[in-house]
Each structure stands twice: as C-alpha cells, then as structure tokens.
Amino acid sequence: MSKAIKPKGTTWVSKVIKYIWIAFVAGFFGFILFVWMISINFLGLFGTLPDFKALENPDSEIASGLYSADGVLLGTYYRENRSPIKYEDLSPNLVNALISTEDVRFNEHSGIDMIAMMRVFVKSIILGQDAGGGSTLSQQTAKNLFKTRTDENQGVLSSIPGLRMLIIKTKEWIVATQLEKAYTKNEILTLYLNTSEFGSNAYGIKTASETFFNKKPSDLAVQEAAVLVGLFKAPTYYSPVYNPDNSLRRRNTVLYQMVKNDQLTEEEFDSLSVLPIELDYSVANQNKGLATYFREIVKADLLQWTKENLKSDGSAYDLYGDGLKIYTTIDSRMQRYAEEAVDEHMRALQKTFYNEMGNRDPWVDGDNRIIPNFIEDAVKRTEAYRLLKIRFGNDTDSINLKLNEKKRMNVFSWEKGEIDTLMSTMDSMRYYKKFLQAGFMSMDPHTGQIKAWVGGLDHKYFKFDHVKRGKRQPGSTFKPFVYAAAIENGYSPCYSVIDQPVEVYIPGQPAWSPANANGKFSYEKMTIRHAMAESINSITAYMMKKLSPKIVIETARRLGITSDLEEVPSLALGVNDVSIFEMVGAFGTFVNKGEHTTPIYIDRIEDKNGNVIQQFTAKKRPAMSEEHAYLMTYMLRGGFEERGGTSQGVPYSIREGNELGGKTGTTQNASDGWYMGISKDLVSGTWVGGDDRAIHFRSWTAGQGGRTARPIWVKFMEKVYADKSLGYTKGPFPRPERPLSIEIDCDVYEKESQRFADFDYDAKKNDF
C-alpha cells in the first residue's frame, strides 16, 4: 500500500496555521487572564477599580445649591459647577445629536463596540489613518465617573507608557460592561451628560445649557444642542466663545452626523448649517445674580456647619461637592425689590454727593478740612501693599513706584456701568473711596425670617458686607432704646419735658450737654413721643439722666443689641457701633409683642436626594411686656403722626390706610445715615455712609438719614405693597387684648394723670 504524497509546502503552511492558532488561543486566554488580573488588581500592579456598590451609587461632585424661600436658585457652591438632571429633562435634539456623533450603535452594544474597535485597529494601527476614538458612551461615562485616568487609580505597571493606556482602556471596558448591567441606556446617557465638562466652568449639561444659551436642556434647539455636543471633542478648541469659527465647523459636523443617522434631512441640514451661533453667554460666579452679599455670609456659616455635623457614616459633609440643597428665608421677589431700591436711590445720591463735592476730596476732619495723606495711609491697609512690602521690604521707592504704576483694569461706575480703563493702585483707591456705601435688611418680626439682604452696591467691586459684618454708630436710631427703658419704668408716651439744655455730670469729666441737631432749643414743653418723633437730643438726654446708662444698656441687651455698649450718657445719642442685623432684630421685638426673635436666614438643609438633614428655627425669648412693646410701636408711629416728625416726608401712597413707625438717625458730621422702618408685618433697616467715617457730605442737612437712608426703605415698601402676590397688606399694629394701663390720649393724660408732674430731682443728685 503506497503512502499518500503531501503537496509540496503543505507542512510549512500547516505549521504557520498551527502557530497562528496557538498564538490566537494563547492571546485570547492571555487577554482573559490580563483582564481578570486587572479586575482584582493582582498584587497591586494595575490600580483599583470601583466596587459594585460604587457602581450602584456613583460619586461625582455636585454643586450645592442655595435656594430662596420661594424656590428660586440664588447661587451655588462648587469646585465643579454641576447640577444633575433626569433623562426626562433632556431635549430629544440633544439625545439624537449625542448618539449620532459619539456612539451611533449606543443602543445595540453592551458597553463595548467591537465594530468600532476593529475600525480603530485597522485604520489607526495598521493603515496609520485617523479613525477617531473607539470608546462608547458607556466607556466615556466610566471615565467621567471614576476618574480612571488619574494617578491615584494607577498601579505599579502603569508607569510603563504603552502598557499604561492598555490598562486604562481595559479598566474602562470592565466598568462600562458593569454599568450596562447596573443601568438602563437612558440612565447611562444621562450620567454621561451630567458628568461631562463643557468648558467655561460648566460641568454637566444643565449648567452648560444655562451658561451658553440661558436655557434649560429641554428647551435646546437642534443647532444649539449640536454646539454643546461638539464641545465633547475639545471644550476649549471648539468653544463658541473663544474659538467661534472652530465651533461653527464642529457644530455642522455634528449636524451632518445626524443626517447620516437619519435624525435630520438634507434640507434641514442645509438650512441649519448656514445659521450663525447665537449665544446668551454668562458664566456663573458669586458676583452675579440675586443676594450676592448674602450668599457669602451664608457660605461662612455653612462651612462652619460642615465642621460641626457629620454624615451617618461618620464622614464630613462637603459643601462644594455633596450637592446639598440649602433653603433660605429670603424671598426672591423681595430681594429683587430691595436691590432695586438700593440701586435706584444710591445712583441718584452718588450724583448729589459728587455735585456737592465738586473738585474737592470728600475725606475731611471735623472742621471740613482735607485730611492730609488720607489715601497714602489707606493704601497701606490693602493686600496689594502687604504683598509689595513682602517683596521690597523697606524699599519705599520701589513700593511707591509699583503703587503708582498704571495697568489695565475694569472699574465700577453708576453712569456707564463697568469701565475698562488704565489706573494705578493709588488711582483706584482714590476713585473708590469717593463712593457712598449702603446696607439694607428686611425681616418678618414674628418668625425672625430675613426676607431681603443687600450688603452693598456691587459685590464684584465692593466685597464688604454692611448688614452683619459692618458696624457703625446708629445715631438717633438708638433713641428708641432710651424711650423703651422709660416706658418700662412707668413713663407714658404723654409724659412732657421742656426742650432746654441738659447737663449731665460725670465724676472727673466735663459736664455732658448735647445740642439739638439744629443747634437751637425751643424751650417748649412737649411729650416724649413728640420729642422722639422730632428727634430732640435735649429731651433724650433728660430721659437718660432720669434712667441711667446702665438701665438703658440692660434694656437694649434684652431687645437684641449684642455689640459693646459703653456706660456713658452719650450712649443715648447712639455713639457705639452696631450692625443693621442686630438693629432690625431689636426693633422687631416691638412689633412682635415684646418677644425677641433672633433673625435667621437658613430654613433647612437637604442632601442631594431631598432628605432633610437639619431644620432651623428662630430662637425666641420674652424681652418686654406686650403692653410696653405696643407702646413703643405707638412711640415710633410718632415720626409719621406728630408735627415735625422725621418720617413726615414718606409718601402718602404707603401711609394711606396704614400704621407705620420709623426712626431716622444721623451721626456727627453726617458720617452715617440710618433709617429703621416698621409695619405690622415687616421690620427693615438701612444705613448709608462712606467706607471711612471721614467720608461724608459736607453739610449735615444733605447727609442726614432722612435723605440718605429713608428713601431706600420707602422705595422698598412701595414695591412690596404693589406686589399683591407677596401678601403684605396695610393695616394697624395689633393692640394688646388687655386694656392699656397707661393713657396714650395726651389730652386725657394731662387732665387725669399727674403722677409725674412734680416728679423731678435736683440735678446734682441725679448725676452719674
């Protein structure tokens, strides 16, 4: 039997095929082994992968949101400005553009697109052509969520350049397939859009839509969706703001991909591709939007809260990444009205201030003489000077050279908005010191909830908050605390005193004898209600002499004043610095039937899932009797009702059918102008003055609180009453249920009650 004859070369071919199969099988099982070792991080060589629990609950940084009481987003706190949304909130245009461009077989694969991988292998590796990426949306989501390419997730072998990328890609394949098991396709697509970066400090599709088009993702037109999808390739290079031509080309590429995927017709593409990119661009920052000063105050409190409170697992809360929802007491409508009131009045007042100032500098001493070296001394208190001092030491010539070196900068102005100009540090200091500043706060006295907070003119250029952080002399707005002490000590609002000089003797010091604002004494007998309404200094001093500073301080403390108060007679005229915040809280005690309610501005804090972490309530305590509190609202009404009252200039439109109370305040040289206004539902306070006490109107008349501060309250109340949706109505202050034990009809009081008629002491016996 003869042997079969093998064709020539068959042995060689068989061997090649055999080796190919061996290599293929070895490679296949080797790759399976490689994947397995990566999945368990064998010997720590490859770096960690997220566990299943992390896949079920992916941890991406979410900005914490600060909300008004009526649900308006006031601002966010973040490292990455991201606010997640649901699939239902996405525009179909956005979904179609994304799938058509980034992963056309997204709905067909299970996390890895083998066809795309083969395309990349053949074209990129074998043919050396650019075939694009082979990553699926699931893989890109894995990269976004778990930071697979960061150093902390790498192992020992990751230091080998070629191997590093293979390990990273393999990790992304593994995580992508696990994501496909844990989530639906719609959930993965939403996760991707929520975790992607779009440039311009926008993370996530919601923030990107708002940043570039001022729209919700659900409202995006197809060409707008294409612009945003185009940013995935390279956020800076294809930015419609910084590289509009690149962005336009990329947008049209995305639109054409939609045509290829049957999501657009050729006709639709032709009409859309010629459209320009129309942006409504605004990068979110803490200097824009409502309540900018308030947001900074709350941030400090929230950071302290995160230090004092822990999650259930013992870890600390992260204000910048945990997606907390902080609901405040601020009403967005009232906040807007308050900001408008400050803006409208201060714009006009600054012009008046400039006109009075003329070509002169406004920083003057008590005799209206220019203070020498005022700007030179002021600049030494700045951060710029401190840094120059570190750099140049005692080399004053170099420091002065830098301080006077002009550079391009944007500056604030009322007339022209933001001005792009050339100024030196000294120039800008001199420029900004000429601006008057303001602060305003309004509170519900019954709940303690703050409804509006305006800390200054413009947070971008004037960072200092004048509501809580700023403290200034309150002037005559402190007088109600003197009269509150008098009421508590048995004096009626009808108690009469003569307007004449009063001397108070202090051991070892000259006698204190204050003049009235107009420098004159009428020598008329008037009730203390009328005296407070006209803000007569002599009668306030007389009552202080009757009571003593100690009693007045004790009364002010109970009512809510927390700042340091000196036990001196001049305390009666408001010589000690206080804040708007504590003044509003204290005046609120009068309206709230004698119960002091500490002002609050945070209602509750929720986690990212809407679970309430902490609910806040105002601290309340009895401070004075209901009758005495009502009598003080009656005293404060005197400014509107008594002849010559300092609130007589308030428009009839808000006085009609209403009971209002108010007190003006003006400090020496008109450095500070104040107004405290009360209604049955709101207590508000406002302050106006220069950054420095030396900066003020030259005439006391122009700088008095009735002209500088009161108009802000008036404008605010007009807007509040005009907005019926707020629910604030006009009406009287509620009277106590029990009859008053003190007569407030002064004619009856004069006839029937003489218990204080002969009540007087020898001046020397009452000195302190």
Residue, then its C-alpha position, 0 to 999 in steps of 0.5 A: m500500500s503506497k503512502a499518500i504524497k503531501p503537496k509540496g509546502t503543505t507542512w510549512v503552511s500547516k505549521v504557520i496555521k498551527y502557530i497562528w492558532i496557538a498564538f490566537v488561543a494563547g492571546f485570547f486566554g492571555f487577554i482573559l487572564f490580563v483582564w481578570m488580573i486587572s479586575i482584582n488588581f493582582l498584587g497591586l500592579f494595575g490600580t483599583l477599580p470601583d466596587f459594585k456598590a460604587l457602581e450602584n451609587p456613583d460619586s461625582e461632585i455636585a454643586s450645592g445649591l442655595y435656594s430662596a424661600d420661594g424656590v428660586l436658585l440664588g447661587t451655588y457652591y462648587r469646585e465643579n459647577r454641576s447640577p444633575i438632571k433626569y433623562e426626562d429633562l433632556s431635549p430629544n435634539l440633544v439625545n439624537a445629536l449625542i448618539s449620532t456623533e459619539d456612539v451611533r450603535f449606543n443602543e445595540h452594544s453592551g458597553i463595548d463596540m467591537i465594530a468600532m474597535m476593529r475600525v480603530f485597529v485597522k485604520s489607526i494601527i495598521l493603515g496609520q489613518d485617523a479613525g477617531g476614538g473607539s470608546t462608547l458612551s458607556q466607556q466615556t461615562a466610566k471615565n467621567l465617573f471614576k476618574t480612571r485616568t488619574d494617578e491615584n487609580q494607577g498601579v505599579l505597571s502603569s508607569i510603563p507608557g504603552l502598557r499604561m493606556l492598555i490598562i486604562k482602556t481595559k479598566e474602562w471596558i470592565v466598568a462600562t460592561q458593569l454599568e450596562k448591567a447596573y443601568t438602563k441606556n437612558e440612565i447611562l446617557t444621562l450620567y454621561l451628560n451630567t458628568s461631562e465638562f463643557g468648558s467655561n466652568a460648566y460641568g454637566i449639561k444643565t449648567a452648560s445649557e444655562t451658561f451658553f444659551n440661558k436655557k434649560p436642556s429641554d428647551l435646546a434647539v437642534q443647532e444649539a444642542a449640536v454646539l454643546v455636543g461638539l464641545f465633547k471633542a475639545p471644550t476649549y478648541y471648539s468653544p463658541v466663545y473663544n474659538p467661534d469659527n472652530s465651533l461653527r465647523r464642529r457644530n455642522t459636523v455634528l449636524y451632518q452626523m445626524v443626517k447620516n443617522d437619519q435624525l435630520t434631512e438634507e434640507e434641514f441640514d442645509s438650512l441649519s448649517v448656514l445659521p450663525i451661533e447665537l449665544d446668551y453667554s454668562v458664566a456663573n460666579q458669586n458676583k452675579g445674580l440675586a443676594t450676592y452679599f448674602r450668599e457669602i455670609v451664608k457660605a461662612d456659616l455653612l462651612q462652619w456647619t460642615k465642621e460641626n455635623l457629620k454624615s451617618d457614616g461618620s464622614a464630613y459633609d462637603l459643601y462644594g461637592d455633596g450637592l446639598k440643597i440649602y433653603t433660605t428665608i429670603d424671598s426672591r421677589m423681595q430681594r429683587y425689590a430691595e436691590e432695586a431700591v438700593d440701586e435706584h436711590m444710591r445712583a441718584l445720591q452718588k450724583t448729589f454727593y459728587n455735585e456737592m463735592g465738586n473738585r474737592d476730596p470728600w475725606v475731611d476732619g471735623d472742621n471740613r478740612i482735607i485730611p492730609n495723606f488720607i489715601e497714602d495711609a489707606v493704601k497701606r491697609t490693602e493686600a496689594y501693599r502687604l504683598l509689595k512690602i513682602r517683596f521690597g521690604n523697606d524699599t519705599d521707592s520701589i513700593n511707591l513706584k509699583l503703587n503708582e504704576k498704571k495697568r489695565m483694569n475694569v472699574f465700577s461706575w453708576e453712569k456707564g456701568e463697568i469701565d475698562t480703563l488704565m489706573s494705578t493702585m493709588d488711582s483706584m483707591r482714590y476713585y473708590k473711596k469717593f463712593l457712598q456705601a449702603g446696607f439694607m435688611s428686611m425681616d418678618p418680626h414674628t418668625g425672625q425670617i430675613k426676607a431681603w439682604v443687600g450688603g452693598l452696591d456691587h459685590k464684584y467691586f465692593k466685597f464688604d458686607h454692611v448688614k452683619r459684618g459692618k458696624r457703625q454708630p446708629g445715631s438717633t436710631f438708638k433713641p428708641f432704646v432710651y424711650a423703651a427703658a422709660i416706658e418700662n419704668g412707668y413713663s407714658p408716651c404723654y409724659s412732657v419735658i421742656d426742650q432746654p439744655v441738659e447737663v449731665y455730670i460725670p465724676g472727673q469729666p466735663a459736664w455732658s450737654p448735647a445740642n439739638a441737631n439744629g443747634k437751637f432749643s425751643y424751650e417748649k414743653m412737649t411729650i416724649r413721643h413728640a420729642m422722639a418723633e422730632s428727634i430732640n437730643s435735649i429731651t433724650a438726654y433728660m430721659m437718660k439722666k432720669l434712667s441711667p446708662k446702665i438701665v438703658i444698656e440692660t434694656a437694649r441687651r434684652l431687645g437684641i443689641t449684642s455689640d459693646l455698649e459703653e456706660v456713658p450718657s452719650l450712649a443715648l445719642g447712639v455713639n457705639d457701633v452696631s450692625i443693621f442685623e442686630m438693629v432690625g432684630a431689636f426693633g422687631t421685638f416691638v412689633n412682635k409683642g415684646e418677644h425677641t426673635t433672633p433673625i435667621y436666614i437658613d430654613r433647612i438643609e437637604d442632601k442631594n436626594g431631598n432628605v432633610i438633614q437639619q431644620f432651623t428655627a428662630k430662637k425666641r425669648p420674652a424681652m418686654s411686656e406686650e403692653h410696653a412693646y405696643l407702646m413703643t410701636y405707638m412711640l415710633r408711629g410718632g415720626f409719621e403722626e406728630r408735627g415735625g416728625t422725621s418720617q413726615g416726608v414718606p409718601y402718602s401712597i404707603r401711609e394711606g390706610n396704614e400704621l407705620g413707625g420709623k426712626t431716622g438717625t444721623t451721626q456727627n458730621a453726617s458720617d452715617g445715615w440710618y433709617m429703621g422702618i416698621s409695619k405690622d408685618l415687616v421690620s427693615g433697616t438701612w444705613v448709608g455712609g462712606d467706607d471711612r467715617a471721614i467720608h461724608f457730605r459736607s453739610w449735615t442737612a444733605g447727609q442726614g438719614g432722612r435723605t440718605a437712608r429713608p428713601i431706600w426703605v420707602k422705595f422698598m415698601e412701595k414695591v412690596y405693597a404693589d406686589k399683591s402676590l407677596g401678601y403684605t397688606k396695610g393695616p394697624f399694629p395689633r393692640p394688646e387684648r388687655p386694656l392699656s394701663i397707661e393713657i396714650d390720649c395726651d389730652v386725657y393724660e394731662k387732665e387725669s394723670q399727674r403722677f409725674a408732674d412734680f416728679d423731678y430731682d435736683a440735678k446734682k443728685n441725679d448725676f452719674 
